[in-house]
Amino acid sequence: MTPFLSIVIPLYNKETFIANTIKSVLQQTFQDFEIIVVDDGSTDNSYQIVSSLDNEKITLIKQENQGVSVARNFGIQKAKANYIALIDADDIWYPNHLFELKKQMDLFPEAGLYCNNYEVFHNEKVCKKAAFNFSYDTECLIVEDYFKASIINSVAWTSAIGFSKENFTNLGGFNTNYKTAQDLDLWIRFALNYKVSFNPTITMSYKFYIDNSLSKNEKNYNYIRYDFINSYNEEAQNNPSLKLYLDVNRYALALRSKLNGDKQLYLKVKKDIDFSNLNLKQRVVLIAPKSLLFTIKKLQIFLLKNHIYLTVYK
């Protein structure tokens, strides 16, 4: 019998987390699903841990290390269900996640991307719900302006979304040329071509402080981010909200470049930003000396340890 949902989990060296991640999937109140785990050439015990789990819902596939985009695309290609949900191997779903995701699918069959609300662990003790740039209450809705809504946190988060396999295929899947930002790239394509729905109920948590996730296991991805952002310049010419979204991402990239000592890339990115798309705090931080940025970063880490989270995005 064909399941309603296929859950795809890309796996690379997550032996500390993968068992709890899969457990959170198996404990869903909505149970009509299969789980496809694609081990992307793990060198720790991740593969062995999953293979030891005795559950008929789980299919484990092993491939040579080719990156998270290839792993996700391959898992989705093997999926039996029409609808896909993704979860990374170090994230956790709450028991209502799939129930709330399916609620959107039933309410908005015309939508292309279904987004549940989520919360972010900035360290092991400090957890904050995601912040978005639009108003909502408790009911599921179609997001009027995805790009403007996503300038603080992204409305679409990889482990909190669902979509149809058909729409995913029509969009070309994850771009395997990108070693980072491949998820943001796909959400932009979804938002440009389909309606995006949102469920305000928080159903998953993301560990922001974990540094060795699949998209972060190589250094210096800033030029890939630069190419990704600029690939949408043509669409942004007639889409002010997309231009705003891209400029906020340019702002983040400019800061990374400055902190990494890449002055050339910093100047290139800064030149492309329409400063009217940044708030006052962002403008001040962007032109601040590198030494001050490191001081601000240390202060932010200190405040986090004391359960205080500050951001320039609002």
N, C-alpha and C positions, 0 to 999 in steps of 0.2 A: 504494500500500500504506500502511495506517495505521501510523504510528510508535508505539512503546510509550510514549514520553515526548514531551511538548512543553515546551521550555525557553522561558520568558518573561522578557525583559529590558526593563524600563522604562529609557528613556534621556533624560537632560536634561543638556546641557552637560558631557559627560564625554570630550571629545576626547583628553585625555591618557591615559585608561584603557581606553576601550571596545575598542580593537583587541586588547589583551592579555586582556581578559575573554573576548571571543569566541574567541580562540585557545585559551584554557584549556578552553572548552566543546568545541571541535572536536577537541581532543587526548584526549578521554575514551576509555578502553579499551572502554566500552560505547557502541555507535554507533547504536543504533536510536532516533533522535530527530530532531525538527525544532527550529529556533530561530526564535522570533518576537520581533523587536525592535520596540518601540513607542516612536518618537521623540516625546517630549512637548513639541514646539515648541522644540527646541534653537536657540540663537542663535549657537553656535560651529560648528565643523566636524564635530560628532559625526555628523550625518546623512550627510554626504559621505563620511566615513571608512567607515561601515558599507556604504553603497551601492557603494563601490569594491571590497568583498570579493566575490570570485567563488566562491560556494559554493551549491550547490543546496539545502542544508539551511536556508539563511537566508531568512526572509521579513521585509522591512522595511516598517513601517507608520508613516506620519507623521500626527500630529494636532496641533491647536492645544493650547497649554499648558493642561492641566486638572488636573494633579497626579498623583502617583504612583499613587494608588488607582484613578483612572480608567484610567490607562495599563495597570496590571496587570489590572484587570477586563476591559478590552477585549482584551488579548492572550490571556487565558485563554478568553474567549468565542470567539476565532478559532482556538483550538487544535484540532488534529485528534485528538490522542491522548486516551486516558482518564486517564492520569496526567500530572501537572504538576510541574515543578521550576522554582524561581525562582532568579535570580541578579541582583544589582544590577550596574550598569554599571561599578563601580569595584572589584569583588571578583574573586577568583581561585579557581577550582576546581583541585584536584590531579587527576591523571589517573584516579584510582580513584573519584571522587565518585559518578558515576552507577551504577557497578557496585555500590558499597556501599549506595546508596539503593535500588536494585532488589532487593538482597539482603533488605532489610527488607520490601519489598512482597511478595516471595515467601514469606517466613517468617510474616508477620502480615497476611494479607488482610483480617482483621477490623478492623485499626487504621484510624484516620482521618487521622492526621498522622505522617509519617515524618521523623525528625530525625537527621542525621549530626552527629558531633562536629566542632568547629571551633577555630581559634585566632585570637587578636586581636592585631593590630599596634597598640600604644599610641603608637608613633612609628615612624619608618622603620627603626629598629634594634632596638626592644624588642618581642618577640613572645612572648605567653604563651598557653598553651592555656586554653580556657574552663573555668571552675570551677563545678561543680554541687553541690547539696546532697543528694546521694544516692550510694550505693556501686554500682560496676559494675566488671567486669573487661574481658574482650576480646570477649565475646559480645553479640550484639544482644538486646534485651529490651524488654518492655512496661514503661513507667515507672509505678510504683505510685501516685505522688502528684506529678503534674506541677507543681502550684503550689508545693508545698514544695521540690521539686527545683530550682525556677527562681529562688530568692531571691537567688542570687549572680549568675550569668549565666543567661540564658534557655535552657532546653533546646532550644526552637525558635528558630532564627535564620533570617531571611528567605532568605539565600543558601545555606542548608544543609538545606532541608526539601523534602518532596514530599507530594502528596495527590492524591486523585482529583478529576477535574473535577466529577463528580456530587455528591460531598460538599461541595465548595467552593460549588457552586450552591445546594445545600440550605441552607447556612448564610448565604446572601445575599452572599457575596464580601466584598471589602474595603469598609469604610464610607467612602464618598466625602465624608462631612461632616467627617471628621477629616483635618487637614493634618499631623498627627503622631500617633504611637502607633497608627496603623491596623494595623500588623502585630501588635503585642501584643494588640490587641482581637480580631483574628481567631484568634490562637492560644488565647486564653481560650475563645472559642466552640467551637473544635475540642476543647479539653480537657474542656469541660463536656458535650460530646455524643458524643465518640468516644474510643477508646483511643489513646494516644500511644506510639509505639515510638522506640527510641534505638539508634544504632549508635556504639559507643565509638571507632571508627576516625576519626581526624581527616582530613577531605577538603577543607577550604576555609579560606581566611583572609579576615578582615575588617579593613579599614583604619579603625580607630576615630578616627584623628587627622584624617581628611579631613572638613572642616567643611561643604562645600557639596553634600552628598548631597541626593537628591530631597526627603527629609523635613525638611531643615534649611535650606532656602533662603529662609525667611521668619523674621522675628524674633518673639519673645514668643509661643510656643505654650503657655505655662503654663496658661492657662485652658482650652484644649482638653484638655490632660492631666488637669486637674481634673475636667472633665465625663466624660472617658473612664473614669477610676478610679471615680467615683461612680455610673456607669451600672450597675455590678455590685454595688451595695450590697445589693440584695434577695437575690441568689444567695449573697452572702457571709454572710448571717445564719445559714444552716444549713450553711455550709462553712468551717470554721476555717482550712483550708489556703489557700483563696482569700482570706479576710480577711487572713491573714499576707502573702500575695503582694501584695495591694493596699496594705497598710500600708508594706511596703518601697518600693513605688513612690511612696506618699505622702511617705515620708521623702526620697526623691530630689527630688521636686517641691518640698517645703518648702525644701530647700537651694537649689535654683535660684531660688525666689522671694525668699529672703533675699539672695542674691548679686545679684539684679536690682533690689533695693531695693523690692520689692513686699511691704510689711509686712502689708497687709490679706490678701492671698492666703496668705502664710506662716502667719498666725494661723488662717485657716480650715482649711488643710490639717492643721496641727499638732493642732488640736482633734479631728480625726477619727481620729487615730492611737491605736491601743491600744499603749501603750509596752512592754507585755510582749512584743510581737512584734518589738522591736528589741533588738540586742545592746548591751552597755555602751558600746562605742565610738560606735555610732550615736546613742545617747541624749546622750552628751556633745557630740558634734559638732553635733547638732540645736539645742542651746540655747547654743552658743558665739556670741560676738559676731561680727558681720559681718567686722570687721577681722582676727580670728583665722582665719576661714574663708579669706580671701584669702591669708593667710600660709601656711596649710596647702596651698592650691592651688599656690602658688609653690614650696613645698617638694616637692610631688609632681612638678611639672614638672622641678625640678632633679634629683631622684632618678631620674626616667625617663631623663634625658640620661646618667646614670651607670649605666644598665641595672638600676635597682632599682625594682620596682613594688610599691606599698603600697596596700591597700584596706581600708575599714572594714567590708566585708561578711563578713570572716572573721578 
